[in-house]
Amino acid sequence: MSSIKPAPSSGPSPFSAQLFATDVDAQTALALARAATRALIALSPDARCEMAGALQEEIDLQETQDGLVPRLVACLLEGHRREAA
């Protein structure tokens, strides 16, 4: 009897495929959010003001949290807030 071992899989692991799918979902959600923000800002001066206020509220919320990610998010949102103001 010969002992035949299956060849190792050369494709991506299920874990890396799941990470890729999650990254695609996150990038899609971010692109949709940016597009919606641009559309709302373009509606009127009032909409632009409301968006700037909502972004400031989110910046304030992020700044109450500890860690690198909330600080980075707050900085990125500040750029969007300035654009909306």
Kinemage of the C-alpha trace (Angstrom):
@kinemage 1
@onewidth
@group {chain A} dominant
@subgroup {mainchain}
@vectorlist {calphas} color= white
{ca met a 1} P 0.000 0.000 0.000
{ca ser a 2} L 1.360 3.397 -0.872
{ca ser a 3} L 0.779 6.320 1.336
{ca ile a 4} L -0.365 9.219 -0.837
{ca lys a 5} L -0.648 12.576 0.852
{ca pro a 6} L -2.808 15.306 -0.625
{ca ala a 7} L -0.902 18.241 -2.052
{ca pro a 8} L -1.060 21.399 0.007
{ca ser a 9} L -3.597 23.897 -1.192
{ca ser a 10} L -2.059 26.654 -3.254
{ca gly a 11} L -5.081 28.944 -2.995
{ca pro a 12} L -5.831 31.514 -0.328
{ca ser a 13} L -6.847 30.265 3.066
{ca pro a 14} L -10.483 30.655 4.077
{ca phe a 15} L -9.308 33.164 6.674
{ca ser a 16} L -7.553 35.396 4.114
{ca ala a 17} L -10.555 35.129 1.782
{ca gln a 18} L -12.799 36.264 4.641
{ca leu a 19} L -10.479 39.201 5.382
{ca phe a 20} L -10.520 40.165 1.715
{ca ala a 21} L -14.333 40.069 1.634
{ca thr a 22} L -14.499 42.160 4.811
{ca asp a 23} L -12.088 44.700 3.320
{ca val a 24} L -14.170 44.930 0.138
{ca asp a 25} L -17.324 45.441 2.232
{ca ala a 26} L -15.634 48.147 4.308
{ca gln a 27} L -14.257 49.951 1.253
{ca thr a 28} L -17.669 49.826 -0.423
{ca ala a 29} L -19.389 51.217 2.676
{ca leu a 30} L -16.831 54.015 2.905
{ca ala a 31} L -17.225 54.913 -0.773
{ca leu a 32} L -21.005 55.015 -0.395
{ca ala a 33} L -20.710 57.208 2.709
{ca arg a 34} L -18.392 59.634 0.918
{ca ala a 35} L -20.733 59.817 -2.080
{ca ala a 36} L -23.754 60.410 0.173
{ca thr a 37} L -21.880 63.123 2.057
{ca arg a 38} L -20.954 64.905 -1.178
{ca ala a 39} L -24.541 64.667 -2.408
{ca leu a 40} L -25.961 66.064 0.829
{ca ile a 41} L -23.475 68.924 0.916
{ca ala a 42} L -24.402 69.842 -2.644
{ca leu a 43} L -28.135 70.123 -1.867
{ca ser a 44} L -28.089 73.516 -0.182
{ca pro a 45} L -26.190 75.778 2.207
{ca asp a 46} L -28.432 74.519 5.023
{ca ala a 47} L -27.604 70.904 4.198
{ca arg a 48} L -23.908 71.792 4.138
{ca cys a 49} L -24.201 73.400 7.576
{ca glu a 50} L -26.112 70.409 8.976
{ca met a 51} L -23.502 67.992 7.626
{ca ala a 52} L -20.681 70.024 9.165
{ca gly a 53} L -22.514 69.941 12.513
{ca ala a 54} L -23.123 66.196 12.318
{ca leu a 55} L -19.476 65.582 11.468
{ca gln a 56} L -18.393 67.717 14.420
{ca glu a 57} L -20.614 65.647 16.728
{ca glu a 58} L -18.984 62.458 15.442
{ca ile a 59} L -15.515 63.976 15.856
{ca asp a 60} L -16.357 64.868 19.460
{ca leu a 61} L -17.593 61.317 20.078
{ca gln a 62} L -14.455 59.771 18.570
{ca glu a 63} L -12.259 62.019 20.713
{ca thr a 64} L -13.854 60.636 23.898
{ca gln a 65} L -12.589 57.147 23.062
{ca asp a 66} L -9.140 55.801 23.798
{ca gly a 67} L -6.839 54.339 21.203
{ca leu a 68} L -5.212 55.031 17.905
{ca val a 69} L -8.180 54.187 15.658
{ca pro a 70} L -10.614 56.733 17.177
{ca arg a 71} L -7.918 59.433 16.976
{ca leu a 72} L -7.269 58.637 13.317
{ca val a 73} L -11.000 58.600 12.577
{ca ala a 74} L -11.413 61.993 14.273
{ca cys a 75} L -8.568 63.458 12.176
{ca leu a 76} L -10.010 62.090 8.937
{ca leu a 77} L -13.484 63.351 9.798
{ca glu a 78} L -12.043 66.786 10.540
{ca gly a 79} L -10.907 66.998 6.921
{ca his a 80} L -14.421 66.161 5.756
{ca arg a 81} L -15.904 68.676 8.214
{ca arg a 82} L -13.680 71.436 6.869
{ca glu a 83} L -14.782 70.554 3.345
{ca ala a 84} L -18.434 70.718 4.391
{ca ala a 85} L -18.092 74.009 6.301
